[in-house]
Every structure is written in structure tokens, then in C-alpha cells.
């Protein structure tokens, strides 16, 4: 049964213009380098339209299992992904960032 790594965050108001270009850079890198994401089944990004906090993003990284997620460290070790991730974290309001692991129950 799949597990989801769920990350939520809000982009800083003054950094919103930088978010889309960095997101597009990530998407292109993910497409062009599947070996870096070999344990990843799917990745989705949603933006909250109503509710608090306003403008929250939700990322869902799907893996076959917790063991598959833990075994796939390529993404964390890849130099380009480190650069993209560091740039991304400069855009996010730190107090709004959270990460959790979800599993299906029904």
C-alpha cells in the first residue's frame, strides 16, 4: 500500500514571482532525470483556494512503501536537487512549513 509524504507551506508574499520559475525548473529536472526519482510513484502539487492559511500549497510525494521511500535517497544526494531545494526553502514562510507521512487506512 502506498504512502504519501505530504508537505504544506505558504510562499512569502514578496517571493511569489520567483516561485513559478523555480517550480518549472524542478518539473523539467524531474522529467529529464528520472533516475534521481526512481522510487517515486507520483508527485502532485495543490494550492488551497479557500481556508487558512491563505494560499497554502500542498505537495504529495507518493512511494510504494515506507521502505521504498527510505531506500530512495538519490533525490537528497543529487547536487542539482540540493540547489533547487535550497532555493525553494528561501521562498517559503518558515513557520508555515510542515512535513508528514500518511498511509491509507480505507
C-alpha distance (Angstrom), angle and dihedral (degrees) to the residues before:
residue distance angle dihedral
X1 . . .
X2 3.80 . .
X3 3.76 125.3 .
X4 3.79 126.5 -152.0
X5 3.76 127.5 -143.9
X6 3.80 101.9 -151.7
X7 3.79 121.1 -163.2
X8 3.80 123.9 -176.4
X9 3.79 128.0 -170.8
X10 3.79 147.3 145.0
X11 3.80 121.4 -126.5
X12 3.82 114.7 -128.0
X13 3.81 110.7 -102.6
X14 3.80 92.6 -124.0
X15 3.83 91.3 49.8
X16 3.83 100.2 49.3
X17 3.81 93.2 102.7
X18 3.82 89.6 57.5
X19 3.81 94.9 50.4
X20 3.82 100.5 73.5
X21 3.83 95.7 49.4
X22 3.82 90.7 49.3
X23 3.81 91.0 46.1
X24 3.81 89.9 51.8
X25 3.80 89.8 48.8
X26 3.81 89.9 52.7
X27 3.82 92.8 47.5
X28 3.80 92.2 50.2
X29 3.81 91.8 46.9
X30 3.82 91.0 48.3
X31 3.80 90.7 50.9
X32 3.82 94.7 45.2
X33 3.83 96.0 44.7
X34 3.82 108.4 42.5
X35 3.83 90.4 157.7
X36 3.82 88.5 69.5
X37 3.82 90.2 56.7
X38 3.81 99.5 35.7
X39 3.82 95.5 134.3
X40 3.79 93.4 48.3
X41 3.83 115.4 103.1
X42 3.78 95.9 -175.6
X43 3.78 143.5 -16.3
X44 3.79 125.7 -154.3
X45 3.80 134.4 178.2
X46 3.79 124.5 -158.6
X47 3.80 132.0 -178.4
X48 3.77 119.9 -147.9
X49 3.80 111.5 -124.5
X50 3.79 98.9 -176.2
X51 3.78 130.1 26.2
X52 3.77 139.9 40.3
X53 2.90 132.0 -17.8
X54 3.79 93.3 32.6
X55 3.80 115.6 -126.0
X56 3.80 96.0 13.5
X57 3.80 117.6 167.9
X58 3.80 123.1 -145.8
X59 3.81 120.5 -159.2
X60 3.79 120.5 -166.8
X61 3.80 119.4 -163.8
X62 3.82 109.9 -171.3
X63 3.81 122.6 -155.4
X64 3.81 130.7 176.2
X65 3.80 91.2 -119.0
X66 3.78 143.3 -18.6
X67 3.81 88.5 -97.4
X68 3.83 90.5 53.8
X69 3.80 90.2 50.2
X70 3.80 92.7 49.2
X71 3.81 92.5 45.6
X72 3.81 92.6 52.8
X73 3.80 105.1 74.7
X74 3.82 95.0 143.6
X75 3.79 91.7 103.8
X76 3.81 92.4 54.3
X77 3.81 93.6 46.2
X78 3.81 97.8 45.7
X79 3.83 111.4 105.6
X80 3.81 95.1 -144.1
X81 3.80 91.9 49.8
X82 3.80 89.5 49.1
X83 3.82 88.4 55.1
X84 3.81 93.5 46.4
X85 3.80 91.8 46.4
X86 3.81 92.7 48.8
X87 3.81 90.1 50.4
X88 3.78 90.8 48.1
X89 3.81 93.1 52.2
X90 3.82 89.3 54.0
X91 3.82 88.1 61.6
X92 3.80 97.3 50.5
X93 3.80 128.4 88.2
X94 3.83 98.1 -118.9
X95 3.81 95.3 -144.3
X96 3.82 90.8 57.9
X97 3.80 98.1 52.2
X98 3.79 118.3 104.9
X99 3.78 135.1 160.7
X100 3.79 128.5 -164.3
X101 3.80 140.0 162.4
X102 3.79 118.7 -123.0
X103 3.77 130.9 -169.4
X104 3.80 129.4 -168.0
X105 3.79 116.3 -105.7
X106 3.81 102.2 176.9
